[in-house]
Amino acid sequence: MIPLLVVLLLALILFGAGFALKALWWIAVIVLIVWALGFVFRSAGSGGGRGRWYRW
């Protein structure tokens, strides 16, 4: 009985880790797209220079 519970627990942990890693890959792709679009849509600064599109 205990080995069955250990196998089920291990399967649950690995399934959760796989789902979390897949979600993190999608978040990384979205952040990369937003970062790349920032270079395309950045506006000129007040001095005619290149301004930053973010406010950090």
PDB file of N, CA, C, O and CB in Angstrom:
ATOM      1  N   MET A   1       0.824  -1.199   0.000  1.00  0.00           N
ATOM      2  CA  MET A   1       0.000   0.000   0.000  1.00  0.00           C
ATOM      3  C   MET A   1       0.867   1.261   0.000  1.00  0.00           C
ATOM      4  O   MET A   1       0.584   2.217  -0.722  1.00  0.00           O
ATOM      5  CB  MET A   1      -0.937  -0.001   1.211  1.00  0.00           C
ATOM      6  N   ILE A   2       1.918   1.254   0.810  1.00  0.00           N
ATOM      7  CA  ILE A   2       2.771   2.443   0.895  1.00  0.00           C
ATOM      8  C   ILE A   2       3.535   2.687  -0.410  1.00  0.00           C
ATOM      9  O   ILE A   2       3.641   3.838  -0.833  1.00  0.00           O
ATOM     10  CB  ILE A   2       3.759   2.299   2.056  1.00  0.00           C
ATOM     11  N   PRO A   3       4.075   1.640  -1.069  1.00  0.00           N
ATOM     12  CA  PRO A   3       4.730   1.911  -2.362  1.00  0.00           C
ATOM     13  C   PRO A   3       3.772   2.505  -3.394  1.00  0.00           C
ATOM     14  O   PRO A   3       4.184   3.337  -4.202  1.00  0.00           O
ATOM     15  CB  PRO A   3       5.335   0.629  -2.917  1.00  0.00           C
ATOM     16  N   LEU A   4       2.512   2.098  -3.382  1.00  0.00           N
ATOM     17  CA  LEU A   4       1.532   2.655  -4.300  1.00  0.00           C
ATOM     18  C   LEU A   4       1.317   4.139  -4.012  1.00  0.00           C
ATOM     19  O   LEU A   4       1.241   4.946  -4.939  1.00  0.00           O
ATOM     20  CB  LEU A   4       0.205   1.889  -4.200  1.00  0.00           C
ATOM     21  N   LEU A   5       1.219   4.500  -2.750  1.00  0.00           N
ATOM     22  CA  LEU A   5       1.059   5.908  -2.376  1.00  0.00           C
ATOM     23  C   LEU A   5       2.286   6.732  -2.765  1.00  0.00           C
ATOM     24  O   LEU A   5       2.157   7.877  -3.198  1.00  0.00           O
ATOM     25  CB  LEU A   5       0.803   6.032  -0.869  1.00  0.00           C
ATOM     26  N   VAL A   6       3.470   6.150  -2.611  1.00  0.00           N
ATOM     27  CA  VAL A   6       4.699   6.858  -2.985  1.00  0.00           C
ATOM     28  C   VAL A   6       4.736   7.094  -4.493  1.00  0.00           C
ATOM     29  O   VAL A   6       5.112   8.177  -4.943  1.00  0.00           O
ATOM     30  CB  VAL A   6       5.948   6.060  -2.536  1.00  0.00           C
ATOM     31  N   VAL A   7       4.348   6.089  -5.271  1.00  0.00           N
ATOM     32  CA  VAL A   7       4.329   6.238  -6.733  1.00  0.00           C
ATOM     33  C   VAL A   7       3.300   7.278  -7.151  1.00  0.00           C
ATOM     34  O   VAL A   7       3.576   8.103  -8.021  1.00  0.00           O
ATOM     35  CB  VAL A   7       4.025   4.888  -7.415  1.00  0.00           C
ATOM     36  N   LEU A   8       2.122   7.250  -6.546  1.00  0.00           N
ATOM     37  CA  LEU A   8       1.097   8.244  -6.875  1.00  0.00           C
ATOM     38  C   LEU A   8       1.537   9.651  -6.484  1.00  0.00           C
ATOM     39  O   LEU A   8       1.291  10.607  -7.220  1.00  0.00           O
ATOM     40  CB  LEU A   8      -0.220   7.899  -6.178  1.00  0.00           C
ATOM     41  N   LEU A   9       2.184   9.781  -5.335  1.00  0.00           N
ATOM     42  CA  LEU A   9       2.676  11.084  -4.910  1.00  0.00           C
ATOM     43  C   LEU A   9       3.764  11.594  -5.850  1.00  0.00           C
ATOM     44  O   LEU A   9       3.792  12.777  -6.189  1.00  0.00           O
ATOM     45  CB  LEU A   9       3.206  11.009  -3.481  1.00  0.00           C
ATOM     46  N   LEU A  10       4.648  10.711  -6.266  1.00  0.00           N
ATOM     47  CA  LEU A  10       5.709  11.088  -7.200  1.00  0.00           C
ATOM     48  C   LEU A  10       5.118  11.516  -8.546  1.00  0.00           C
ATOM     49  O   LEU A  10       5.560  12.502  -9.137  1.00  0.00           O
ATOM     50  CB  LEU A  10       6.695   9.918  -7.398  1.00  0.00           C
ATOM     51  N   ALA A  11       4.121  10.774  -9.025  1.00  0.00           N
ATOM     52  CA  ALA A  11       3.464  11.136 -10.286  1.00  0.00           C
ATOM     53  C   ALA A  11       2.784  12.500 -10.166  1.00  0.00           C
ATOM     54  O   ALA A  11       2.844  13.306 -11.095  1.00  0.00           O
ATOM     55  CB  ALA A  11       2.431  10.058 -10.687  1.00  0.00           C
ATOM     56  N   LEU A  12       2.145  12.758  -9.041  1.00  0.00           N
ATOM     57  CA  LEU A  12       1.488  14.048  -8.826  1.00  0.00           C
ATOM     58  C   LEU A  12       2.500  15.188  -8.801  1.00  0.00           C
ATOM     59  O   LEU A  12       2.254  16.243  -9.385  1.00  0.00           O
ATOM     60  CB  LEU A  12       0.693  14.027  -7.520  1.00  0.00           C
ATOM     61  N   ILE A  13       3.623  14.989  -8.139  1.00  0.00           N
ATOM     62  CA  ILE A  13       4.669  16.022  -8.074  1.00  0.00           C
ATOM     63  C   ILE A  13       5.249  16.286  -9.457  1.00  0.00           C
ATOM     64  O   ILE A  13       5.433  17.441  -9.841  1.00  0.00           O
ATOM     65  CB  ILE A  13       5.792  15.600  -7.100  1.00  0.00           C
ATOM     66  N   LEU A  14       5.538  15.231 -10.205  1.00  0.00           N
ATOM     67  CA  LEU A  14       6.102  15.410 -11.545  1.00  0.00           C
ATOM     68  C   LEU A  14       5.106  16.057 -12.499  1.00  0.00           C
ATOM     69  O   LEU A  14       5.498  16.862 -13.344  1.00  0.00           O
ATOM     70  CB  LEU A  14       6.554  14.070 -12.107  1.00  0.00           C
ATOM     71  N   PHE A  15       3.822  15.719 -12.376  1.00  0.00           N
ATOM     72  CA  PHE A  15       2.802  16.358 -13.205  1.00  0.00           C
ATOM     73  C   PHE A  15       2.709  17.844 -12.886  1.00  0.00           C
ATOM     74  O   PHE A  15       2.610  18.669 -13.794  1.00  0.00           O
ATOM     75  CB  PHE A  15       1.438  15.683 -13.001  1.00  0.00           C
ATOM     76  N   GLY A  16       2.739  18.188 -11.603  1.00  0.00           N
ATOM     77  CA  GLY A  16       2.684  19.592 -11.200  1.00  0.00           C
ATOM     78  C   GLY A  16       3.897  20.368 -11.678  1.00  0.00           C
ATOM     79  O   GLY A  16       3.769  21.511 -12.115  1.00  0.00           O
ATOM     80  N   ALA A  17       5.077  19.757 -11.601  1.00  0.00           N
ATOM     81  CA  ALA A  17       6.295  20.432 -12.059  1.00  0.00           C
ATOM     82  C   ALA A  17       6.257  20.631 -13.571  1.00  0.00           C
ATOM     83  O   ALA A  17       6.669  21.677 -14.072  1.00  0.00           O
ATOM     84  CB  ALA A  17       7.550  19.624 -11.659  1.00  0.00           C
ATOM     85  N   GLY A  18       5.766  19.634 -14.293  1.00  0.00           N
ATOM     86  CA  GLY A  18       5.673  19.760 -15.749  1.00  0.00           C
ATOM     87  C   GLY A  18       4.714  20.859 -16.151  1.00  0.00           C
ATOM     88  O   GLY A  18       4.995  21.618 -17.079  1.00  0.00           O
ATOM     89  N   PHE A  19       3.583  20.955 -15.465  1.00  0.00           N
ATOM     90  CA  PHE A  19       2.616  22.012 -15.764  1.00  0.00           C
ATOM     91  C   PHE A  19       3.195  23.385 -15.444  1.00  0.00           C
ATOM     92  O   PHE A  19       3.009  24.335 -16.204  1.00  0.00           O
ATOM     93  CB  PHE A  19       1.318  21.789 -14.976  1.00  0.00           C
ATOM     94  N   ALA A  20       3.902  23.489 -14.310  1.00  0.00           N
ATOM     95  CA  ALA A  20       4.493  24.768 -13.922  1.00  0.00           C
ATOM     96  C   ALA A  20       5.566  25.191 -14.920  1.00  0.00           C
ATOM     97  O   ALA A  20       5.650  26.369 -15.270  1.00  0.00           O
ATOM     98  CB  ALA A  20       5.088  24.678 -12.508  1.00  0.00           C
ATOM     99  N   LEU A  21       6.387  24.247 -15.383  1.00  0.00           N
ATOM    100  CA  LEU A  21       7.427  24.594 -16.349  1.00  0.00           C
ATOM    101  C   LEU A  21       6.815  25.028 -17.676  1.00  0.00           C
ATOM    102  O   LEU A  21       7.317  25.953 -18.315  1.00  0.00           O
ATOM    103  CB  LEU A  21       8.373  23.408 -16.567  1.00  0.00           C
ATOM    104  N   LYS A  22       5.743  24.376 -18.094  1.00  0.00           N
ATOM    105  CA  LYS A  22       5.082  24.773 -19.341  1.00  0.00           C
ATOM    106  C   LYS A  22       4.496  26.170 -19.205  1.00  0.00           C
ATOM    107  O   LYS A  22       4.592  26.975 -20.131  1.00  0.00           O
ATOM    108  CB  LYS A  22       3.978  23.765 -19.721  1.00  0.00           C
ATOM    109  N   ALA A  23       3.884  26.468 -18.052  1.00  0.00           N
ATOM    110  CA  ALA A  23       3.329  27.802 -17.822  1.00  0.00           C
ATOM    111  C   ALA A  23       4.441  28.845 -17.811  1.00  0.00           C
ATOM    112  O   ALA A  23       4.267  29.939 -18.348  1.00  0.00           O
ATOM    113  CB  ALA A  23       2.544  27.843 -16.496  1.00  0.00           C
ATOM    114  N   LEU A  24       5.577  28.520 -17.207  1.00  0.00           N
ATOM    115  CA  LEU A  24       6.691  29.470 -17.186  1.00  0.00           C
ATOM    116  C   LEU A  24       7.236  29.727 -18.584  1.00  0.00           C
ATOM    117  O   LEU A  24       7.648  30.848 -18.881  1.00  0.00           O
ATOM    118  CB  LEU A  24       7.807  28.955 -16.284  1.00  0.00           C
ATOM    119  N   TRP A  25       7.247  28.711 -19.452  1.00  0.00           N
ATOM    120  CA  TRP A  25       7.688  28.917 -20.835  1.00  0.00           C
ATOM    121  C   TRP A  25       6.762  29.897 -21.550  1.00  0.00           C
ATOM    122  O   TRP A  25       7.231  30.775 -22.274  1.00  0.00           O
ATOM    123  CB  TRP A  25       7.736  27.575 -21.597  1.00  0.00           C
ATOM    124  N   TRP A  26       5.444  29.755 -21.352  1.00  0.00           N
ATOM    125  CA  TRP A  26       4.497  30.673 -21.995  1.00  0.00           C
ATOM    126  C   TRP A  26       4.672  32.088 -21.465  1.00  0.00           C
ATOM    127  O   TRP A  26       4.610  33.046 -22.235  1.00  0.00           O
ATOM    128  CB  TRP A  26       3.050  30.203 -21.772  1.00  0.00           C
ATOM    129  N   ILE A  27       4.891  32.235 -20.159  1.00  0.00           N
ATOM    130  CA  ILE A  27       5.116  33.568 -19.586  1.00  0.00           C
ATOM    131  C   ILE A  27       6.386  34.183 -20.160  1.00  0.00           C
ATOM    132  O   ILE A  27       6.417  35.375 -20.465  1.00  0.00           O
ATOM    133  CB  ILE A  27       5.209  33.495 -18.044  1.00  0.00           C
ATOM    134  N   ALA A  28       7.443  33.370 -20.311  1.00  0.00           N
ATOM    135  CA  ALA A  28       8.695  33.876 -20.878  1.00  0.00           C
ATOM    136  C   ALA A  28       8.505  34.325 -22.322  1.00  0.00           C
ATOM    137  O   ALA A  28       9.072  35.339 -22.728  1.00  0.00           O
ATOM    138  CB  ALA A  28       9.787  32.805 -20.802  1.00  0.00           C
ATOM    139  N   VAL A  29       7.722  33.592 -23.099  1.00  0.00           N
ATOM    140  CA  VAL A  29       7.471  33.981 -24.495  1.00  0.00           C
ATOM    141  C   VAL A  29       6.696  35.289 -24.554  1.00  0.00           C
ATOM    142  O   VAL A  29       7.001  36.148 -25.382  1.00  0.00           O
ATOM    143  CB  VAL A  29       6.696  32.873 -25.240  1.00  0.00           C
ATOM    144  N   ILE A  30       5.699  35.456 -23.689  1.00  0.00           N
ATOM    145  CA  ILE A  30       4.910  36.690 -23.669  1.00  0.00           C
ATOM    146  C   ILE A  30       5.779  37.879 -23.278  1.00  0.00           C
ATOM    147  O   ILE A  30       5.680  38.946 -23.883  1.00  0.00           O
ATOM    148  CB  ILE A  30       3.724  36.557 -22.697  1.00  0.00           C
ATOM    149  N   VAL A  31       6.631  37.701 -22.268  1.00  0.00           N
ATOM    150  CA  VAL A  31       7.519  38.788 -21.846  1.00  0.00           C
ATOM    151  C   VAL A  31       8.497  39.143 -22.963  1.00  0.00           C
ATOM    152  O   VAL A  31       8.787  40.321 -23.173  1.00  0.00           O
ATOM    153  CB  VAL A  31       8.289  38.395 -20.566  1.00  0.00           C
ATOM    154  N   LEU A  32       9.005  38.154 -23.674  1.00  0.00           N
ATOM    155  CA  LEU A  32       9.917  38.409 -24.782  1.00  0.00           C
ATOM    156  C   LEU A  32       9.229  39.201 -25.888  1.00  0.00           C
ATOM    157  O   LEU A  32       9.832  40.106 -26.464  1.00  0.00           O
ATOM    158  CB  LEU A  32      10.460  37.093 -25.338  1.00  0.00           C
ATOM    159  N   ILE A  33       7.980  38.876 -26.190  1.00  0.00           N
ATOM    160  CA  ILE A  33       7.240  39.603 -27.221  1.00  0.00           C
ATOM    161  C   ILE A  33       7.003  41.046 -26.796  1.00  0.00           C
ATOM    162  O   ILE A  33       7.178  41.962 -27.599  1.00  0.00           O
ATOM    163  CB  ILE A  33       5.901  38.910 -27.515  1.00  0.00           C
ATOM    164  N   VAL A  34       6.607  41.259 -25.540  1.00  0.00           N
ATOM    165  CA  VAL A  34       6.389  42.620 -25.045  1.00  0.00           C
ATOM    166  C   VAL A  34       7.689  43.411 -25.070  1.00  0.00           C
ATOM    167  O   VAL A  34       7.692  44.590 -25.424  1.00  0.00           O
ATOM    168  CB  VAL A  34       5.811  42.594 -23.618  1.00  0.00           C
ATOM    169  N   TRP A  35       8.783  42.776 -24.700  1.00  0.00           N
ATOM    170  CA  TRP A  35      10.095  43.440 -24.705  1.00  0.00           C
ATOM    171  C   TRP A  35      10.493  43.827 -26.122  1.00  0.00           C
ATOM    172  O   TRP A  35      11.002  44.925 -26.346  1.00  0.00           O
ATOM    173  CB  TRP A  35      11.173  42.526 -24.084  1.00  0.00           C
ATOM    174  N   ALA A  36      10.263  42.929 -27.085  1.00  0.00           N
ATOM    175  CA  ALA A  36      10.605  43.223 -28.476  1.00  0.00           C
ATOM    176  C   ALA A  36       9.712  44.321 -29.038  1.00  0.00           C
ATOM    177  O   ALA A  36      10.187  45.177 -29.784  1.00  0.00           O
ATOM    178  CB  ALA A  36      10.488  41.959 -29.335  1.00  0.00           C
ATOM    179  N   LEU A  37       8.420  44.310 -28.692  1.00  0.00           N
ATOM    180  CA  LEU A  37       7.525  45.364 -29.160  1.00  0.00           C
ATOM    181  C   LEU A  37       7.910  46.720 -28.568  1.00  0.00           C
ATOM    182  O   LEU A  37       7.640  47.757 -29.173  1.00  0.00           O
ATOM    183  CB  LEU A  37       6.076  45.026 -28.803  1.00  0.00           C
ATOM    184  N   GLY A  38       8.527  46.720 -27.414  1.00  0.00           N
ATOM    185  CA  GLY A  38       8.972  47.982 -26.814  1.00  0.00           C
ATOM    186  C   GLY A  38      10.004  48.683 -27.674  1.00  0.00           C
ATOM    187  O   GLY A  38      10.026  49.913 -27.723  1.00  0.00           O
ATOM    188  N   PHE A  39      10.858  47.937 -28.350  1.00  0.00           N
ATOM    189  CA  PHE A  39      11.833  48.551 -29.232  1.00  0.00           C
ATOM    190  C   PHE A  39      11.171  49.107 -30.492  1.00  0.00           C
ATOM    191  O   PHE A  39      11.627  50.109 -31.042  1.00  0.00           O
ATOM    192  CB  PHE A  39      12.910  47.542 -29.606  1.00  0.00           C
ATOM    193  N   VAL A  40      10.104  48.465 -30.947  1.00  0.00           N
ATOM    194  CA  VAL A  40       9.430  48.911 -32.163  1.00  0.00           C
ATOM    195  C   VAL A  40       8.622  50.173 -31.904  1.00  0.00           C
ATOM    196  O   VAL A  40       8.632  51.100 -32.714  1.00  0.00           O
ATOM    197  CB  VAL A  40       8.523  47.806 -32.709  1.00  0.00           C
ATOM    198  N   PHE A  41       7.921  50.209 -30.775  1.00  0.00           N
ATOM    199  CA  PHE A  41       6.989  51.300 -30.505  1.00  0.00           C
ATOM    200  C   PHE A  41       7.544  52.377 -29.586  1.00  0.00           C
ATOM    201  O   PHE A  41       6.782  53.204 -29.085  1.00  0.00           O
ATOM    202  CB  PHE A  41       5.745  50.752 -29.912  1.00  0.00           C
ATOM    203  N   ARG A  42       8.842  52.385 -29.354  1.00  0.00           N
ATOM    204  CA  ARG A  42       9.365  53.397 -28.435  1.00  0.00           C
ATOM    205  C   ARG A  42       9.265  54.773 -29.078  1.00  0.00           C
ATOM    206  O   ARG A  42       9.515  54.932 -30.273  1.00  0.00           O
ATOM    207  CB  ARG A  42      10.832  53.085 -28.045  1.00  0.00           C
ATOM    208  N   SER A  43       8.902  55.752 -28.284  1.00  0.00           N
ATOM    209  CA  SER A  43       8.715  57.098 -28.815  1.00  0.00           C
ATOM    210  C   SER A  43       9.967  57.930 -28.583  1.00  0.00           C
ATOM    211  O   SER A  43      10.802  57.594 -27.744  1.00  0.00           O
ATOM    212  CB  SER A  43       7.493  57.774 -28.169  1.00  0.00           C
ATOM    213  N   ALA A  44      10.089  59.007 -29.325  1.00  0.00           N
ATOM    214  CA  ALA A  44      11.243  59.892 -29.185  1.00  0.00           C
ATOM    215  C   ALA A  44      11.121  60.695 -27.891  1.00  0.00           C
ATOM    216  O   ALA A  44      10.023  61.057 -27.468  1.00  0.00           O
ATOM    217  CB  ALA A  44      11.362  60.841 -30.410  1.00  0.00           C
ATOM    218  N   GLY A  45      12.252  60.960 -27.283  1.00  0.00           N
ATOM    219  CA  GLY A  45      12.264  61.717 -26.033  1.00  0.00           C
ATOM    220  C   GLY A  45      12.095  63.202 -26.275  1.00  0.00           C
ATOM    221  O   GLY A  45      11.926  63.633 -27.416  1.00  0.00           O
ATOM    222  N   SER A  46      12.138  63.995 -25.203  1.00  0.00           N
ATOM    223  CA  SER A  46      11.907  65.436 -25.319  1.00  0.00           C
ATOM    224  C   SER A  46      13.062  66.138 -26.025  1.00  0.00           C
ATOM    225  O   SER A  46      12.851  67.177 -26.650  1.00  0.00           O
ATOM    226  CB  SER A  46      11.698  66.048 -23.938  1.00  0.00           C
ATOM    227  N   GLY A  47      14.267  65.602 -25.941  1.00  0.00           N
ATOM    228  CA  GLY A  47      15.412  66.235 -26.582  1.00  0.00           C
ATOM    229  C   GLY A  47      15.657  65.732 -27.989  1.00  0.00           C
ATOM    230  O   GLY A  47      16.723  65.978 -28.553  1.00  0.00           O
ATOM    231  N   GLY A  48      14.708  65.042 -28.562  1.00  0.00           N
ATOM    232  CA  GLY A  48      14.887  64.505 -29.893  1.00  0.00           C
ATOM    233  C   GLY A  48      15.633  63.179 -29.891  1.00  0.00           C
ATOM    234  O   GLY A  48      15.814  62.558 -30.938  1.00  0.00           O
ATOM    235  N   GLY A  49      16.066  62.743 -28.702  1.00  0.00           N
ATOM    236  CA  GLY A  49      16.785  61.477 -28.595  1.00  0.00           C
ATOM    237  C   GLY A  49      15.829  60.307 -28.540  1.00  0.00           C
ATOM    238  O   GLY A  49      14.617  60.454 -28.700  1.00  0.00           O
ATOM    239  N   ARG A  50      16.391  59.171 -28.314  1.00  0.00           N
ATOM    240  CA  ARG A  50      15.554  57.970 -28.227  1.00  0.00           C
ATOM    241  C   ARG A  50      15.095  57.794 -26.786  1.00  0.00           C
ATOM    242  O   ARG A  50      15.913  57.639 -25.879  1.00  0.00           O
ATOM    243  CB  ARG A  50      16.327  56.704 -28.723  1.00  0.00           C
ATOM    244  N   GLY A  51      13.800  57.818 -26.583  1.00  0.00           N
ATOM    245  CA  GLY A  51      13.253  57.692 -25.235  1.00  0.00           C
ATOM    246  C   GLY A  51      13.031  56.241 -24.861  1.00  0.00           C
ATOM    247  O   GLY A  51      13.061  55.350 -25.709  1.00  0.00           O
ATOM    248  N   ARG A  52      12.808  56.022 -23.586  1.00  0.00           N
ATOM    249  CA  ARG A  52      12.513  54.674 -23.106  1.00  0.00           C
ATOM    250  C   ARG A  52      11.007  54.472 -23.119  1.00  0.00           C
ATOM    251  O   ARG A  52      10.253  55.390 -22.796  1.00  0.00           O
ATOM    252  CB  ARG A  52      13.092  54.441 -21.679  1.00  0.00           C
ATOM    253  N   TRP A  53      10.568  53.286 -23.487  1.00  0.00           N
ATOM    254  CA  TRP A  53       9.139  53.000 -23.545  1.00  0.00           C
ATOM    255  C   TRP A  53       8.599  52.563 -22.197  1.00  0.00           C
ATOM    256  O   TRP A  53       7.383  52.472 -22.026  1.00  0.00           O
ATOM    257  CB  TRP A  53       8.859  51.932 -24.582  1.00  0.00           C
ATOM    258  N   TYR A  54       9.458  52.292 -21.245  1.00  0.00           N
ATOM    259  CA  TYR A  54       9.023  51.875 -19.925  1.00  0.00           C
ATOM    260  C   TYR A  54       9.344  52.971 -18.917  1.00  0.00           C
ATOM    261  O   TYR A  54      10.102  53.891 -19.223  1.00  0.00           O
ATOM    262  CB  TYR A  54       9.691  50.542 -19.521  1.00  0.00           C
ATOM    263  N   ARG A  55       8.782  52.882 -17.733  1.00  0.00           N
ATOM    264  CA  ARG A  55       8.932  53.948 -16.740  1.00  0.00           C
ATOM    265  C   ARG A  55       9.709  53.498 -15.517  1.00  0.00           C
ATOM    266  O   ARG A  55       9.494  54.038 -14.432  1.00  0.00           O
ATOM    267  CB  ARG A  55       7.578  54.455 -16.316  1.00  0.00           C
ATOM    268  N   TRP A  56      10.606  52.523 -15.651  1.00  0.00           N
ATOM    269  CA  TRP A  56      11.321  52.024 -14.489  1.00  0.00           C
ATOM    270  C   TRP A  56      12.438  52.952 -14.138  1.00  0.00           C
ATOM    271  O   TRP A  56      13.168  52.705 -13.178  1.00  0.00           O
ATOM    272  CB  TRP A  56      11.853  50.628 -14.730  1.00  0.00           C
TER     273      TRP A  56
END
